Amino acid sequence: MLNYESVGGVNFKKGCYPGQEVVARSQFRGTLKRRAYLAHADAPMTAGDAVFQFEDADQPCGTVAQAAASPQGGFDAIVSLQVSAFEAGGLHLVSASGPALVASAPPYPLLADI
């Protein structure tokens, strides 16, 4: 979910690595459903805050992994987010009616298969 394979942080083709069972399950049962994305909000956010999609107010679609104040104002964060929620947009912090959250793709290409 944190895109380690896309930035060379782990090689899934050799040896043992942390999370090996989870990755094996992803490889053999389908594709990853969550990825790490960049996010920006005008409201303060902290690690662990839930991210909701406007259309699904009952269940969070992601989590803030790390956040910090942005030099340009507001707050920037790395969020672990469902791919479908990123593609659909309409993201909000803490609740479906909370502050708007704008997610963007990371500045590197994501590997399609692991």
All heavy atoms as an XYZ file, in Angstrom:
827
protein
N       0.802     -1.201      0.000
C       0.000      0.000      0.000
C       0.845      1.265      0.000
O       0.347      2.314     -0.342
C      -0.913      0.023      1.215
C      -2.058     -0.967      1.139
S      -3.263     -0.782      2.451
C      -2.316     -1.219      3.879
N       2.074      1.201      0.431
C       2.913      2.396      0.495
C       3.859      2.530     -0.688
O       4.792      3.325     -0.657
C       3.690      2.428      1.813
C       2.812      2.598      3.045
C       3.637      2.539      4.310
C       2.037      3.902      2.979
N       3.646      1.749     -1.734
C       4.369      1.875     -3.003
C       5.855      1.562     -2.908
O       6.643      2.030     -3.716
C       4.180      3.273     -3.603
C       2.734      3.663     -3.752
O       1.862      2.815     -3.845
N       2.470      4.944     -3.784
N       6.277      0.782     -1.922
C       7.694      0.451     -1.787
C       8.256     -0.191     -3.044
O       9.402      0.047     -3.410
C       7.932     -0.481     -0.595
C       7.855      0.194      0.748
C       7.441     -0.516      1.853
C       8.192      1.522      0.922
C       7.371      0.078      3.092
C       8.117      2.122      2.156
C       7.709      1.400      3.244
O       7.639      1.990      4.469
N       7.471     -1.014     -3.714
C       7.972     -1.688     -4.909
C       8.230     -0.701     -6.045
O       9.084     -0.918     -6.887
C       6.986     -2.779     -5.362
C       5.759     -2.286     -6.085
C       4.716     -1.607     -5.198
O       4.806     -1.676     -3.962
O       3.799     -0.992     -5.763
N       7.512      0.409     -6.075
C       7.656      1.392     -7.144
C       8.861      2.310     -6.960
O       9.308      2.938     -7.909
C       6.387      2.235     -7.260
O       5.301      1.423     -7.665
N       9.380      2.404     -5.750
C      10.521      3.281     -5.491
C      11.791      2.497     -5.175
O      12.783      3.064     -4.723
C      10.227      4.286     -4.352
C       9.120      5.240     -4.749
C       9.895      3.574     -3.062
N      11.754      1.178     -5.381
C      12.933      0.359     -5.148
C      13.188      0.047     -3.687
O      14.289     -0.343     -3.314
N      12.178      0.211     -2.841
C      12.337     -0.036     -1.418
C      12.306     -1.499     -1.036
O      12.764     -1.871      0.038
N      11.768     -2.334     -1.909
C      11.720     -3.768     -1.658
C      11.638     -4.473     -3.012
O      11.063     -3.957     -3.952
C      10.522     -4.143     -0.753
C       9.200     -3.899     -1.435
C      10.614     -5.577     -0.294
N      12.267     -5.614     -3.098
C      12.228     -6.409     -4.322
C      11.457     -7.684     -4.027
O      11.888     -8.510     -3.224
C      13.646     -6.733     -4.793
C      13.651     -7.450     -6.122
O      12.677     -8.078     -6.520
N      14.765     -7.370     -6.806
N      10.311     -7.864     -4.681
C       9.463     -9.015     -4.412
C       9.878    -10.254     -5.191
O       9.277    -11.303     -5.054
C       8.016     -8.676     -4.744
C       7.461     -7.578     -3.887
C       6.962     -6.417     -4.451
C       7.451     -7.689     -2.511
C       6.450     -5.412     -3.664
C       6.943     -6.684     -1.701
C       6.447     -5.546     -2.288
N      10.917    -10.132     -5.989
C      11.343    -11.259     -6.826
C      12.439    -12.100     -6.174
O      12.806    -13.135     -6.681
C      11.840    -10.757     -8.189
C      10.866     -9.870     -8.924
C       9.644    -10.623     -9.365
C       8.756     -9.692    -10.186
N       7.416    -10.131    -10.303
N      13.001    -11.648     -5.064
C      14.093    -12.413     -4.454
C      13.996    -12.413     -2.932
O      13.584    -11.447     -2.316
C      15.443    -11.847     -4.870
C      15.676    -10.420     -4.410
C      17.047     -9.934     -4.817
C      17.280     -8.553     -4.244
N      18.549     -8.038     -4.549
N      14.347    -13.512     -2.327
C      14.478    -13.611     -0.885
C      13.224    -13.341     -0.086
O      12.131    -13.250     -0.625
N      13.398    -13.225      1.188
C      12.302    -12.948      2.114
C      12.260    -11.448      2.408
O      13.263    -10.765      2.354
C      12.509    -13.712      3.419
S      12.447    -15.491      3.212
N      11.092    -10.964      2.736
C      10.924     -9.547      3.023
C       9.723     -9.377      3.949
O       8.860    -10.249      4.029
C      10.733     -8.733      1.744
C       9.707     -9.330      0.811
C       8.357     -9.023      0.951
C      10.081    -10.213     -0.189
C       7.415     -9.573      0.123
C       9.135    -10.761     -1.033
C       7.806    -10.438     -0.868
O       6.860    -10.983     -1.688
N       9.635     -8.239      4.655
C       8.497     -7.996      5.541
C       7.196     -7.960      4.746
O       7.142     -7.395      3.660
C       8.785     -6.617      6.142
C      10.237     -6.394      5.928
C      10.623     -7.168      4.701
N       6.168     -8.581      5.271
C       4.877     -8.574      4.595
C       4.766     -9.563      3.460
O       3.891     -9.446      2.616
N       5.634    -10.529      3.412
C       5.693    -11.475      2.299
C       4.357    -12.197      2.082
O       3.927    -12.376      0.948
C       6.802    -12.486      2.551
C       7.064    -13.416      1.393
C       8.320    -14.231      1.608
O       8.938    -14.161      2.663
N       8.705    -14.984      0.624
N       3.686    -12.574      3.142
C       2.425    -13.300      3.006
C       1.338    -12.416      2.404
O       0.563    -12.859      1.558
C       1.983    -13.834      4.358
C       2.917    -14.906      4.898
C       2.600    -15.266      6.332
O       1.587    -14.779      6.868
O       3.372    -16.048      6.909
N       1.289    -11.165      2.822
C       0.289    -10.241      2.295
C       0.520    -10.011      0.806
O      -0.418    -10.006      0.002
C       0.326     -8.905      3.058
C      -0.599     -7.888      2.429
C      -0.020     -9.125      4.513
N       1.769     -9.828      0.422
C       2.095     -9.601     -0.987
C       1.772    -10.833     -1.816
O       1.208    -10.737     -2.904
C       3.573     -9.185     -1.143
C       3.972     -9.138     -2.609
C       3.786     -7.833     -0.501
N       2.097    -12.011     -1.311
C       1.793    -13.249     -2.038
C       0.287    -13.355     -2.260
O      -0.177    -13.719     -3.350
C       2.316    -14.456     -1.277
N      -0.494    -13.008     -1.251
C      -1.948    -13.040     -1.401
C      -2.401    -12.061     -2.475
O      -3.283    -12.358     -3.279
C      -2.604    -12.702     -0.062
C      -3.592    -13.738      0.375
C      -4.202    -13.440      1.727
N      -3.254    -13.800      2.774
C      -2.879    -13.010      3.756
N      -3.351    -11.797      3.847
N      -2.025    -13.410      4.654
N      -1.808    -10.881     -2.513
C      -2.161     -9.888     -3.529
C      -1.826    -10.382     -4.921
O      -2.576    -10.161     -5.867
C      -1.421     -8.573     -3.273
O      -1.823     -8.008     -2.064
N      -0.683    -11.038     -5.058
C      -0.251    -11.519     -6.365
C      -1.175    -12.603     -6.898
O      -1.474    -12.645     -8.077
C       1.171    -12.067     -6.293
C       2.214    -10.999     -6.177
C       3.607    -11.589     -6.044
O       3.804    -12.614     -5.409
N       4.562    -10.931     -6.637
N      -1.610    -13.489     -6.026
C      -2.362    -14.643     -6.484
C      -3.872    -14.461     -6.419
O      -4.606    -15.236     -7.006
C      -1.942    -15.888     -5.698
C      -0.511    -16.239     -5.951
C       0.436    -16.076     -4.961
C      -0.096    -16.689     -7.194
C       1.763    -16.384     -5.195
C       1.230    -16.988     -7.434
C       2.158    -16.842     -6.440
N      -4.357    -13.444     -5.721
C      -5.794    -13.271     -5.579
C      -6.316    -12.022     -6.277
O      -7.488    -11.711     -6.178
C      -6.157    -13.225     -4.109
C      -5.839    -14.534     -3.402
C      -6.355    -14.496     -2.033
N      -7.810    -14.417     -2.114
C      -8.627    -15.060     -1.318
N      -8.149    -15.812     -0.396
N      -9.918    -14.912     -1.418
N      -5.490    -11.297     -6.943
C      -5.968    -10.097     -7.620
C      -4.959     -8.976     -7.544
O      -3.772     -9.192     -7.393
N      -5.463     -7.762     -7.620
C      -4.589     -6.588     -7.614
C      -4.679     -5.873     -6.274
O      -5.574     -6.116     -5.474
C      -5.015     -5.610     -8.731
O      -6.358     -5.203     -8.477
C      -4.916     -6.253    -10.090
N      -3.758     -4.963     -6.059
C      -3.790     -4.147     -4.851
C      -5.014     -3.237     -4.896
O      -5.325     -2.661     -5.942
C      -2.530     -3.292     -4.756
C      -1.235     -4.035     -4.497
C      -0.064     -3.078     -4.606
C      -1.257     -4.680     -3.131
N      -5.668     -3.089     -3.781
C      -6.855     -2.243     -3.717
C      -6.556     -0.897     -3.090
O      -7.362      0.018     -3.180
C      -7.954     -2.956     -2.942
C      -8.418     -4.193     -3.676
C      -9.550     -4.862     -2.971
C      -9.905     -6.081     -3.816
N     -10.890     -6.907     -3.266
N      -5.401     -0.763     -2.453
C      -4.990      0.494     -1.829
C      -3.589      0.869     -2.296
O      -2.762      0.002     -2.536
C      -4.992      0.389     -0.309
C      -6.362      0.349      0.297
C      -6.261      0.245      1.809
N      -7.561      0.330      2.404
C      -7.977      1.356      3.140
N      -7.175      2.363      3.389
N      -9.179      1.373      3.634
N      -3.354      2.150     -2.370
C      -2.044      2.690     -2.732
C      -1.801      3.942     -1.910
O      -2.723      4.518     -1.346
C      -2.004      3.081     -4.220
C      -1.965      1.928     -5.180
C      -0.632      1.275     -5.126
N      -0.368      0.503     -6.336
C       0.796      0.018     -6.614
N       1.816      0.223     -5.825
N       0.981     -0.690     -7.688
N      -0.561      4.378     -1.871
C      -0.218      5.635     -1.201
C      -0.334      6.777     -2.209
O       0.137      6.669     -3.347
C       1.198      5.571     -0.641
N      -0.985      7.842     -1.807
C      -1.159      9.029     -2.640
C      -0.770     10.264     -1.833
O      -0.730     10.230     -0.599
C      -2.619      9.176     -3.096
C      -3.083      8.058     -3.990
C      -3.794      6.994     -3.484
C      -2.796      8.070     -5.349
C      -4.223      5.960     -4.302
C      -3.212      7.043     -6.181
C      -3.931      5.997     -5.654
O      -4.345      4.974     -6.464
N      -0.505     11.345     -2.528
C      -0.256     12.628     -1.881
C      -1.602     13.318     -1.698
O      -2.497     13.153     -2.517
C       0.652     13.488     -2.751
C       2.010     12.875     -3.091
C       2.766     13.787     -4.045
C       2.811     12.625     -1.833
N      -1.734     14.080     -0.635
C      -2.998     14.766     -0.381
C      -2.732     16.151      0.205
O      -1.700     16.383      0.833
C      -3.862     13.953      0.582
N      -3.678     17.058     -0.023
C      -3.585     18.410      0.516
C      -4.953     18.811      1.050
O      -5.981     18.514      0.446
C      -3.148     19.406     -0.567
C      -3.056     20.798     -0.046
N      -1.957     21.256      0.639
C      -3.935     21.827     -0.081
C      -2.159     22.516      0.992
N      -3.356     22.881      0.572
N      -4.946     19.490      2.186
C      -6.178     20.018      2.780
C      -5.864     21.348      3.446
O      -4.732     21.593      3.858
C      -6.756     19.041      3.799
N      -6.870     22.191      3.542
C      -6.700     23.458      4.249
C      -6.772     23.260      5.755
O      -6.238     24.054      6.518
C      -7.759     24.459      3.794
C      -7.532     24.897      2.355
O      -6.367     24.889      1.901
O      -8.519     25.239      1.675
N      -7.433     22.193      6.186
C      -7.604     21.909      7.614
C      -6.439     21.065      8.135
O      -5.849     20.287      7.389
C      -8.911     21.167      7.831
N      -6.125     21.196      9.414
C      -5.067     20.356      9.997
C      -5.434     18.878      9.932
O      -6.599     18.509     10.067
C      -4.996     20.818     11.454
C      -5.706     22.116     11.508
C      -6.677     22.128     10.389
N      -4.449     18.037      9.698
C      -4.657     16.593      9.725
C      -3.451     15.941     10.367
O      -2.351     16.486     10.338
C      -4.923     16.037      8.328
C      -3.916     16.384      7.277
S      -4.454     15.732      5.679
C      -3.660     16.882      4.585
N      -3.691     14.785     10.969
C      -2.627     14.054     11.644
C      -2.664     12.593     11.225
O      -3.687     12.100     10.732
C      -2.776     14.134     13.178
O      -4.038     13.578     13.544
C      -2.685     15.562     13.675
N      -1.557     11.917     11.437
C      -1.483     10.492     11.113
C      -2.589      9.756     11.862
O      -2.838     10.004     13.033
C      -0.116      9.940     11.498
N      -3.262      8.876     11.137
C      -4.348      8.098     11.717
C      -5.726      8.645     11.413
O      -6.723      7.956     11.625
N      -5.813      9.880     10.930
C      -7.125     10.435     10.574
C      -7.742      9.628      9.436
O      -7.054      9.229      8.495
C      -7.008     11.895     10.122
C      -6.778     12.860     11.264
O      -6.906     12.444     12.434
O      -6.461     14.030     10.981
N      -9.034      9.411      9.512
C      -9.750      8.670      8.473
C     -10.059      9.581      7.294
O     -10.256     10.791      7.449
C     -11.038      8.092      9.034
N     -10.103      8.983      6.106
C     -10.488      9.685      4.884
C     -11.776      9.046      4.381
O     -11.889      7.819      4.319
C      -9.390      9.578      3.799
C      -9.835     10.248      2.515
C      -8.091     10.189      4.309
N     -12.764      9.878      4.053
C     -14.060      9.397      3.573
C     -14.322      9.911      2.176
O     -13.823     10.959      1.782
C     -15.187      9.883      4.494
C     -15.246      9.172      5.809
C     -14.413      9.540      6.847
C     -16.137      8.136      6.008
C     -14.463      8.888      8.066
C     -16.202      7.475      7.218
C     -15.362      7.853      8.253
N     -15.133      9.182      1.460
C     -15.593      9.621      0.149
C     -17.022     10.126      0.331
O     -17.814      9.514      1.069
C     -15.533      8.480     -0.853
C     -15.735      8.941     -2.266
C     -15.534      7.807     -3.244
O     -15.661      6.650     -2.895
N     -15.231      8.150     -4.465
N     -17.366     11.201     -0.337
C     -18.665     11.837     -0.157
C     -19.815     10.857     -0.381
O     -20.810     10.879      0.326
C     -18.791     13.045     -1.091
C     -20.080     13.788     -0.917
C     -20.280     14.578      0.199
C     -21.087     13.682     -1.852
C     -21.469     15.253      0.379
C     -22.286     14.354     -1.676
C     -22.476     15.144     -0.564
N     -19.691      9.975     -1.375
C     -20.776      9.056     -1.724
C     -20.957      7.925     -0.710
O     -21.998      7.280     -0.678
C     -20.543      8.441     -3.118
C     -20.735      9.421     -4.261
C     -19.532     10.325     -4.468
O     -18.414      9.954     -4.043
O     -19.705     11.403     -5.050
N     -19.947      7.620      0.098
C     -20.025      6.532      1.064
C     -19.665      7.058      2.449
O     -18.528      6.972      2.888
C     -19.095      5.388      0.658
C     -19.252      4.168      1.556
O     -20.180      4.131      2.382
O     -18.436      3.241      1.422
N     -20.668      7.588      3.132
C     -20.426      8.223      4.427
C     -20.267      7.227      5.563
O     -19.854      7.595      6.656
C     -21.581      9.173      4.738
N     -20.612      5.960      5.337
C     -20.601      4.968      6.415
C     -19.231      4.399      6.728
O     -18.985      3.951      7.837
C     -21.532      3.805      6.062
C     -22.966      4.267      5.898
O     -23.343      5.258      6.547
O     -23.702      3.656      5.108
N     -18.350      4.391      5.758
C     -17.095      3.655      5.908
C     -15.927      4.449      5.336
O     -16.012      4.971      4.230
C     -17.262      2.359      5.129
C     -16.206      1.354      5.341
C     -16.688      0.009      4.808
O     -17.748     -0.459      5.165
N     -15.911     -0.573      3.938
N     -14.811      4.544      6.069
C     -13.650      5.264      5.528
C     -13.035      4.519      4.345
O     -13.070      3.294      4.284
C     -12.680      5.328      6.699
C     -13.111      4.293      7.655
C     -14.564      4.040      7.421
N     -12.493      5.278      3.410
C     -11.850      4.692      2.235
C     -10.334      4.821      2.313
O      -9.626      4.389      1.410
C     -12.367      5.344      0.963
S     -12.023      7.108      0.861
N      -9.842      5.432      3.383
C      -8.405      5.588      3.515
C      -8.004      6.110      4.879
O      -8.856      6.398      5.727
N      -6.684      6.237      5.046
C      -6.111      6.694      6.309
C      -4.923      7.603      6.034
O      -4.137      7.337      5.127
C      -5.620      5.484      7.141
O      -6.691      4.570      7.298
C      -5.117      5.915      8.501
N      -4.790      8.650      6.815
C      -3.621      9.522      6.722
C      -2.442      8.775      7.353
O      -2.501      8.372      8.511
C      -3.859     10.861      7.444
C      -2.596     11.707      7.453
C      -5.009     11.619      6.801
N      -1.372      8.580      6.569
C      -0.184      7.887      7.075
C       0.798      8.859      7.725
O       1.429      8.536      8.730
C       0.509      7.130      5.944
N       0.929     10.052      7.158
C       1.837     11.074      7.681
C       1.363     12.427      7.179
O       0.917     12.534      6.045
C       3.267     10.809      7.227
C       4.316     11.666      7.887
C       4.375     11.470      9.382
O       3.669     12.168     10.110
N       5.191     10.553      9.853
N       1.453     13.451      8.004
C       1.004     14.792      7.614
C       1.927     15.850      8.184
O       2.563     15.638      9.217
C      -0.425     15.031      8.093
N       1.980     16.982      7.488
C       2.795     18.105      7.946
C       2.239     19.398      7.348
O       1.559     19.377      6.318
C       4.246     17.930      7.510
N       2.550     20.506      7.983
C       2.143     21.806      7.458
C       2.854     22.051      6.131
O       4.029     21.736      5.977
C       2.485     22.895      8.455
N       2.132     22.615      5.176
C       2.696     22.911      3.864
C       3.280     24.310      3.838
O       2.674     25.237      4.371
C       1.598     22.787      2.801
O       2.083     23.213      1.549
N       4.440     24.511      3.209
C       5.012     25.861      3.102
C       4.107     26.826      2.332
O       4.152     28.018      2.549
C       6.325     25.644      2.339
C       6.629     24.202      2.471
C       5.332     23.497      2.651
N       3.255     26.285      1.454
C       2.343     27.122      0.675
C       1.022     27.366      1.401
O       0.126     28.005      0.863
C       2.037     26.481     -0.684
C       3.202     26.480     -1.648
C       4.179     25.344     -1.383
O       3.834     24.332     -0.795
N       5.411     25.522     -1.813
N       0.881     26.855      2.603
C      -0.353     26.994      3.373
C      -1.124     25.681      3.382
O      -1.007     24.874      2.478
N      -1.901     25.469      4.397
C      -2.642     24.227      4.542
C      -1.739     23.109      5.015
O      -0.686     23.345      5.611
N      -2.148     21.884      4.729
C      -1.407     20.709      5.184
C      -1.264     19.711      4.053
O      -2.189     19.510      3.269
C      -2.133     20.056      6.363
C      -2.086     20.893      7.601
C      -2.958     21.950      7.775
C      -1.152     20.645      8.585
C      -2.912     22.734      8.899
C      -1.091     21.422      9.721
C      -1.974     22.480      9.876
N      -0.095     19.089      3.956
C       0.170     18.033      2.989
C       0.288     16.713      3.723
O       0.699     16.680      4.889
C       1.466     18.302      2.214
C       1.333     19.470      1.250
O       0.213     19.717      0.765
O       2.348     20.133      0.989
N      -0.045     15.624      3.039
C      -0.002     14.322      3.692
C       0.238     13.214      2.677
O       0.050     13.391      1.473
C      -1.314     14.053      4.426
N       0.647     12.072      3.200
C       0.645     10.820      2.458
C      -0.536     10.041      3.003
O      -0.666      9.876      4.220
C       1.950     10.034      2.670
C       3.136     10.840      2.159
C       1.874      8.673      1.985
C       4.482     10.231      2.507
N      -1.425      9.592      2.115
C      -2.597      8.841      2.541
C      -2.609      7.471      1.873
O      -2.250      7.336      0.710
C      -3.913      9.588      2.236
C      -4.015     10.858      3.036
C      -4.059      9.884      0.762
N      -2.981      6.466      2.629
C      -3.230      5.139      2.083
C      -4.702      5.130      1.714
O      -5.568      5.306      2.574
C      -2.927      4.070      3.134
O      -3.329      2.811      2.664
N      -4.983      4.958      0.431
C      -6.318      5.199     -0.088
C      -6.729      4.103     -1.057
O      -5.897      3.607     -1.818
C      -6.289      6.547     -0.808
C      -7.554      7.240     -1.217
C      -8.421      7.553     -0.007
C      -7.213      8.526     -1.935
N      -8.004      3.738     -1.041
C      -8.515      2.795     -2.032
C      -8.344      3.412     -3.417
O      -8.648      4.590     -3.623
C      -9.982      2.492     -1.785
C     -10.248      1.722     -0.531
C     -11.734      1.562     -0.257
O     -12.578      2.037     -1.006
N     -12.044      0.902      0.842
N      -7.860      2.618     -4.357
C      -7.643      3.101     -5.718
C      -8.940      3.631     -6.311
O      -8.969      4.682     -6.958
C      -7.025      1.991     -6.597
C      -6.919      2.438     -8.036
C      -5.669      1.573     -6.050
N     -10.045      2.932     -6.077
C     -11.346      3.359     -6.627
C     -11.769      4.709     -6.049
O     -12.353      5.528     -6.758
C     -12.409      2.305     -6.355
O     -12.557      2.084     -4.968
N     -11.474      4.977     -4.790
C     -11.818      6.260     -4.175
C     -10.970      7.385     -4.759
O     -11.462      8.489     -4.994
C     -11.645      6.190     -2.666
N      -9.682      7.109     -4.987
C      -8.817      8.114     -5.608
C      -9.347      8.485     -6.987
O      -9.426      9.656     -7.344
C      -7.386      7.592     -5.722
C      -6.489      8.472     -6.541
C      -6.037      9.673     -6.044
C      -6.122      8.097     -7.821
C      -5.208     10.498     -6.809
C      -5.303      8.910     -8.588
C      -4.850     10.114     -8.081
N      -9.727      7.490     -7.767
C     -10.217      7.730     -9.123
C     -11.557      8.475     -9.129
O     -11.815      9.292    -10.003
C     -10.327      6.411     -9.876
C      -8.969      5.797    -10.149
C      -9.038      4.373    -10.677
O     -10.139      3.760    -10.675
O      -7.979      3.848    -11.081
N     -12.411      8.209     -8.142
C     -13.730      8.842     -8.095
C     -13.684     10.262     -7.542
O     -14.489     11.110     -7.912
C     -14.676      7.999     -7.247
N     -12.742     10.542     -6.637
C     -12.644     11.881     -6.045
C     -13.681     12.094     -4.952
O     -14.267     11.149     -4.437
N     -13.952     13.344     -4.605
C     -14.916     13.668     -3.565
C     -14.458     13.234     -2.185
O     -15.247     12.733     -1.395
N     -13.182     13.441     -1.870
C     -12.602     12.977     -0.613
C     -12.709     14.035      0.478
O     -12.593     15.235      0.207
C     -11.143     12.594     -0.827
C     -10.902     11.524     -1.886
C      -9.417     11.372     -2.146
C     -11.524     10.216     -1.469
N     -12.919     13.541      1.710
C     -13.054     14.432      2.856
C     -12.326     13.843      4.048
O     -12.209     12.627      4.186
C     -14.527     14.650      3.195
C     -15.261     15.362      2.115
N     -15.378     16.727      2.074
C     -15.896     14.898      1.014
C     -16.066     17.077      1.001
N     -16.392     15.979      0.338
N     -11.893     14.715      4.918
C     -11.138     14.333      6.106
C     -12.073     14.116      7.289
O     -13.005     14.892      7.494
C     -10.134     15.443      6.414
C      -9.018     15.182      7.383
C      -8.153     14.025      6.901
C      -8.167     16.427      7.538
N     -11.876     13.065      8.039
C     -12.550     12.726      9.293
C     -13.999     12.236      9.113
O     -14.420     11.315      9.768
C     -12.496     13.875     10.316
C     -13.163     13.500     11.616
C     -11.069     14.312     10.560
N     -14.762     12.821      8.194
C     -16.132     12.366      7.924
C     -16.488     12.746      6.488
O     -15.783     13.526      5.850
C     -17.128     13.001      8.897
O     -17.315     14.365      8.592
N     -17.591     12.222      5.996
C     -17.995     12.508      4.616
C     -18.378     13.966      4.420
O     -18.419     14.457      3.291
C     -19.156     11.602      4.207
N     -18.656     14.675      5.514
C     -18.975     16.097      5.412
C     -17.851     16.972      5.970
O     -18.027     18.168      6.154
C     -20.279     16.387      6.159
O     -20.139     16.031      7.522
N     -16.680     16.368      6.217
C     -15.541     17.092      6.774
C     -14.834     17.941      5.734
O     -15.297     18.096      4.598
N     -13.688     18.496      6.105
C     -12.922     19.342      5.178
C     -12.531     18.580      3.913
O     -12.224     17.391      3.960
C     -11.670     19.711      5.980
C     -12.017     19.447      7.402
C     -13.047     18.370      7.406
N     -12.548     19.276      2.782
C     -12.190     18.663      1.504
C     -10.718     18.267      1.492
O      -9.865     18.956      2.061
C     -12.477     19.626      0.365
N     -10.443     17.157      0.839
C      -9.098     16.624      0.714
C      -8.835     16.408     -0.773
O      -9.610     15.739     -1.448
C      -8.998     15.303      1.477
C      -7.637     14.666      1.608
C      -6.781     15.474      2.576
C      -7.783     13.251      2.136
N      -7.775     16.986     -1.278
C      -7.425     16.837     -2.697
C      -6.257     15.869     -2.797
O      -5.181     16.137     -2.273
C      -7.046     18.196     -3.319
C      -6.641     18.023     -4.769
C      -8.185     19.181     -3.178
N      -6.492     14.737     -3.445
C      -5.453     13.711     -3.590
C      -4.838     13.797     -4.974
O      -5.513     14.120     -5.952
C      -6.038     12.326     -3.360
N      -3.540     13.508     -5.047
C      -2.853     13.479     -6.338
C      -1.930     12.267     -6.376
O      -1.548     11.732     -5.343
C      -2.064     14.769     -6.567
O      -1.109     14.952     -5.546
N      -1.599     11.859     -7.586
C      -0.721     10.704     -7.764
C       0.685     11.048     -7.287
O       1.093     12.211     -7.297
C      -0.690     10.296     -9.227
N       1.455     10.055     -6.867
C       2.833     10.317     -6.461
C       3.684     10.751     -7.655
O       3.302     10.518     -8.808
C       3.312      8.977     -5.890
C       2.368      7.963     -6.396
C       1.083      8.653     -6.706
N       4.840     11.375     -7.403
C       5.670     11.901     -8.492
C       6.523     10.840     -9.186
O       7.507     11.174     -9.828
C       6.542     12.940     -7.792
C       6.669     12.426     -6.401
C       5.353     11.758     -6.093
N       6.182      9.595     -9.058
C       6.903      8.495     -9.707
C       5.870      7.518    -10.261
O       4.736      7.471     -9.768
C       7.819      7.795     -8.701
C       7.157      7.430     -7.403
C       6.389      6.276     -7.278
C       7.262      8.270     -6.304
C       5.747      5.966     -6.092
C       6.638      7.952     -5.107
C       5.884      6.798     -5.009
O       5.244      6.496     -3.839
N       6.234      6.756    -11.272
C       5.264      5.803    -11.827
C       5.036      4.628    -10.870
O       5.974      4.164    -10.218
C       5.925      5.338    -13.129
C       7.380      5.590    -12.923
C       7.488      6.757    -11.995
N       3.792      4.189    -10.791
C       3.465      3.031     -9.968
C       3.579      1.769    -10.808
O       3.098      1.722    -11.936
C       2.043      3.144     -9.431
C       1.774      4.283     -8.453
C       0.306      4.382     -8.110
C       2.596      4.102     -7.195
N       4.254      0.766    -10.260
C       4.353     -0.496    -10.972
C       2.991     -1.177    -10.956
O       2.327     -1.231     -9.915
C       5.397     -1.407    -10.314
C       6.838     -0.886    -10.340
C       7.745     -1.873     -9.626
C       7.295     -0.694    -11.770
N       2.574     -1.698    -12.080
C       1.256     -2.308    -12.198
C       1.225     -3.697    -11.573
O       0.232     -4.105    -10.990
C       0.837     -2.386    -13.651
N       2.294     -4.458    -11.692
C       2.304     -5.802    -11.133
C       3.461     -5.946    -10.158
O       4.527     -5.400    -10.338
C       2.399     -6.853    -12.220
C       3.749     -6.814    -12.929
O       4.339     -5.732    -12.996
O       4.202     -7.864    -13.415
N       3.206     -6.670     -9.094
C       4.279     -6.935     -8.143
C       4.464     -8.382     -8.083
O       4.314     -9.249     -7.609
C       4.016     -6.310     -6.774
C       2.653     -6.724     -6.214
C       4.104     -4.806     -6.874
C       2.431     -6.308     -4.797
